[in-house]
Amino acid sequence: MENIGASKTADDIYFAPLLPWQQALWSQLTDRVTRQQTLPHALLAAGMQGMGKRAFVWRLVAWLLCRERATHPQGACATCDSCQWLRSGTHPSLQTLPLVSMPVSIDNIEAKEKAGKKNTKTTSNSALKIKVDDIRALQPFIYQGGQGLRICVLDHAEQMTVAAANALLKTLEEPQAQVHLFLISDSPAQLLPTIKSRVQQLALQTIEPAVAMDYVTQALGATVNREAVSPAGLRQLIQLANGAPLAAIALANAPWYSKRALWLTTWLALRSGKRSSVAASDYWQSQLSIIEFIQLSELMLLDIRRVCLGLAVLQQDINWTALTSDQADGSTPDDSAIEAFFHHLQQSKVALQQNVQEKFAYDKLMQELARL
């Protein structure tokens, strides 16, 4: 949805067009710099995934470092020495934590793929963790002085250990001239209050519904996964993504989104005993990776819980009649059962990061789904 890694190249992130809902904030910050007024020492881009906060931060970083920014108010020039250093991942005035968050060049991606190192798994939490030694390693860069503008980007800032956060506090409390820190967080509530109190949050969270709808409509056109999509279908995508346009687009393009009705059919067949968990596991292994199936399951649980509570479902394009008809005999799962299955989904993610075989994880998941 918004994660930056090997799937996002330097050009995609540093020099991409400005997202429509970010224009006002962009103008405010760039005008301030143009008028020779310094930006706050530390800025926080926080909020749910899919609102474009990483796109905004990396675009602003490129512009601040660009040597031609005076004549390019809408974004970095993409051709000066600074922009070329960004492309190659060797800019001497930029430090990034964790390293996996650094936008990469096409050349680096192709080199990894030729070497057979293409990574199809999601980035593990351990790779995103920011430790105290990582923060200490930044100190020479921050305090070297007299070296011009220097920028540090701390992505997934909520993944800092307590020791790392405390080490960062010193830097936040003692601002250095021409040093800017950008913190990015999907879960700002997990940041230490002492960190949040020393940074200025960027106003990136509010997106007008009409703007979101227009952007998603233009991005997706008339089809989703090669199927016609109505305005109601687009509104549903935005609602499921909590109003985040990029998340809505990623959801529409997810290989599992078109299989939601099939998931419901499989679950009802499992819980009624009409299908075995082994048969269901074998079938779904041929359709989706285990991570994709988990993502699908998490979305479906949202509406299962709503049905069981007597609330209107969010996914209006799916026929929930078979499930709602079960309510008469009280056979719908209670909230504790739904919570238990959701917990098992999270455990499965952890197990997969520990190299548990996908088939084993799939088999176990289907057994648990049959009990739901």
N, C-alpha and C positions, 0 to 999 in steps of 0.2 A: 503494500500500500504506500509506504513512504520510506521504507528502509533503503539505505544507500549501500551498495556493495558492488560486486562484480557485474551485476545486471545493469548498473547505472554507470555510464562513462563520464569522464570529465566534461565533455561537451554537453552531455545531457543535463548536467546539474549546474555547472558554472555559468554556462552561456545560454541556457534555455530561456524562452520568452517569459516575461513576468506574468504571474497568475493574476487574473482580473481583480480578484478581491484583495490583492495586496498592493494595489497601485497607490492608495492614499498613504499607507505607512512607508512605502518606498520613497515617495516624494518628500515626506516629512524628514526622513533620515538623510537622504542624499542632499536635500536643500540645506540641512544643518551643516553637513560637511563642506558643501560648496561655499557657505558663508563663513568658513574658517572657525566654526564652532565644533568643538570636539564631541564625539559620542560618549555616552556613559562608559566607564571602564569595563563593566561586565553587564552583558545582556542575556536574558533567558528567553528562549523560544520554547514554549510549552503548550501542551494540549494533546488531544487525541490524534492518532495516526490518520493520515489522509487529508489534512488541511493544508499541507504544503509548507510546513515550518522549516524542514530541512532544505527544500528548494530555495526558500527565501534567504536563509542564513548563508548557504554556499554561494548564492548569486551576489549577496552583499559583500561577502569576503572577497570574491573575485573583483568586484568593483572597487573596493577600498584599496586593494593591492595594485590595481591596473594603473599603468603609467600614463594612460590617455583618458582617464576618467573625466577630466575637465570638459572634454568634447564628446563624451559618451554618457550623458546623464541617466539613460535608461538601462545601462548595464555595461559590463567590461567589454573592451574592444575585441578581445579574442585573438589579437595578433601581436601585441607588444611582447617584450621579453618576459614580463611578469606572467602574462596569460599563458605563454608557452611553457613556463616553469610549472604552472598549475596543471596544465595538460599532462606533463610528464611525471607529475607527483614529486617534484624536486624543488619546490619553492623554498628558499632559505628563510623566508619570513612567516612561514606557516607551520604550526605544529598541531597534530590531531590526535585525540584519544577517544576511543580505542583505535588502533591502527586500521582495523577492518572497516571503519567508517569513512576512510579517505576515498573520495571518488577516484576511479582508476581510468586510465586511458585505454583506448581500443587496442593499442599495441600490447599492453600488459595482459588484457583479456585473451587476445589471440595467442600470446606466448604460453599462457597457462593451459589453454585448450590444446595446443600442439603438444605440450608435454604430458597431456592426459590428466591434467589436474583440475578439470572443470568440476566445480562443487555444486551438487544438486540439492544438498541439504540446507536447511535454514541455519543461520548463524547461532551458535550455542550461547547460552547466558554467560558461560565462562569466558568466551572470547570478547564479550561486551563489558566485562567487569573492569572497573578502573581502580587500581590499587594504590596504596600510599607511595610505593616506589615509582609508579608512573608519574604521580604529581611531583615528587622530588626531582625526577629527571627533567621536568620542565623548568626548574628554577634557573639554571644558567641561561636558558633562552630568554626568560622573562626579565632577569635582572642584569643582562649584559650591558645595557645602556648605550646610547649613542649610535645605535644601529638602525635608526629609522623605525617605521611602522612595523609592529610585530603582532601577529594574531594567533590565538590558541582557540581551538574548537574542541569542546568536550561533549561528544554525542552520548546519548543514553546516560545523562548525568545522574539519573536515579540509581544507576548501577555502581556508583562510587561506594567503596567501603566507608565505614565511619572514620577510620584512620585517614583515608584519602580525603574525605570531606573536610576534616579538621586541618589537614595540611594545606588544602586549598584556601581555607579561611585567611591565612596569613597574607596570601597574594591579594585576596579581595579587600582586606583591611588596609593594605599598603599599596595603593595604585601606582603603577609605574608609567611614566610619560610614554606615549605612543604605543602602549600595549593594550590590546583589547581581548577580552575573553568572551566567547560565545558558548553558553550552555544550552543544550537541546535535551528536552525530556518529554517522553510520552506519558509519564506518570509523575507530575510535579509534586503530588501529595507525598511521595516517598522521599523527596529531598529534605535535608535537615532544615528546620526553620531558620537557623543561623545563616545558611547559604542563601535561602530565598530572600532574607531581609537585606542582603548586600548586593543583590542584582536587580536590574530594572527589566521587568517583563515586557516583551514585545506584544503589541496588540494584534495577534494573529488568529484569535479564536472565533471572531464573529464573521459569519458569511451570510449575506442575505439569501433567503430561499430562492428568489427569482434568479439571482446571479448563479447560484449552485445549479439550478435546473438548466439554465442556458448553457453553462459550461459542459455539463454532463451530456446534454442533448447534442451539442456540437461534436463532442469527443466520440460518442458512440454511434451517432447517426440513427438510422432506422432499424438496426439489427443488434442483437446481443447473442454471441455465440452462434451467428448465422441464422438466428431466428428473429422474426419481426417483433419489435417491442413498441408498446403503446406509450403515450404520455403517462398513463397510470403506472405502467411498468417502470418507467424512469423515476417517477416520484417514489415508488416503492424502494428502488435501489438507494435513493438518497436517504430515505427514512431508515432503512436497515443500516446505513453507514453513519447514522446520527448526524446527518447534514454535512458530512465531509465529502466534497466532490471527488477528490482523488481516490478515496476509499470506495466510493460508489462505482467508479470506473474499474478499479481493480476487482471489485466484487463481481461485476458483470462479466469480466474477462476470465474469472477463475474457472478452471475446467470442471469444477464441481457444481457451479451455480445452476446449470441446466438439469442436474440430477437430484434436485430437492424432492420432487414428487416420488421419484424412484426410491429414495432413502425412506420416505414415509411408508411406502408399500412394503419395503423390506422389513422395517421395524414391526409393522402390524402383523406380517406373516410370521416373524420370529416369536413374538409374544403370544400368538395364537397357536403355535406349534405346527403351523403349516409348512414351515421351512426350517431346516436345521442350521445351526450356527456355522457348521463346517461348510455347507453349500453356499451360504451367504458370504462367508469369508473368501472362499475360492472365487466367487463371482466378482466381488468388489475389488479384489487384488488385481483383476484384469482391467478394472475401470479407472481407479485412482490410486495414487500413493497413499500410504497410511496417514501422512501429514495432511493431505488434502481431505481425506475422509474425516479426520478429526475436526478440521475447520468446518466442514459441512455439518457435522454432528452438533457442533457448538451453536451454529446458527439455528438448526432445527429445534434444539432444546428451548430456545427463547420462546417460540410459538407453542410448543408443547406445554410449557409452564403457563402461558397465557390461556390456552384452551382449558386447562385444568382449573384455572382460577375464574373461568367464565368471562374472560376478557376477549375483545376482538383481536384476531390474529393480525400480524404485520404483513405476512405473505399471502395476499389476497388471491394470488394466481394459482394457489394449490388447493385442492379439494380436501378439506379436513373432515368431511362428513363421517368417514369410517371411524375416526377417533372420537368425534363428539357423540356418535351413537352409542359408544361404550359407556358414557357417563351414567346412563340409566341403571346399569348394574354395578356401578362403583368400581369398575376395573381400570380406570385411568390411573396412572402413577401419581402418588402423592409427592409433595414437595421434597420430602427427605430422600425419596428414590431418585428424583431428578438431580438433586444435589449430589448424591452418591455417584451417579453416572458421570456428572460433570467432573467430579474429583478424579474419577478413573481416567477420563480424557487427559487431565493434567498429568497424572502419573505416567500415562503412556508417552507423553511428550518427553518427560524426563528419561524414561527408559530408552527411548530412541536416541537421545543424545549420548547414552551410555552404550551405544552400538548393539542394542537388542535387535534381533532379526525382525524384519517387517512382518514376515508371515506369522511368527509367534505373537507379535503385538496385535495383528489383525484378528487372529483366532480368539485371543483373549477378549478383545474389544467386542466381538460379535456375541460371545458368551454373556458379557455384561449387558449388551444391548437387549438380548433376549429376556433378561431379568427385569428390564425397566418397565 
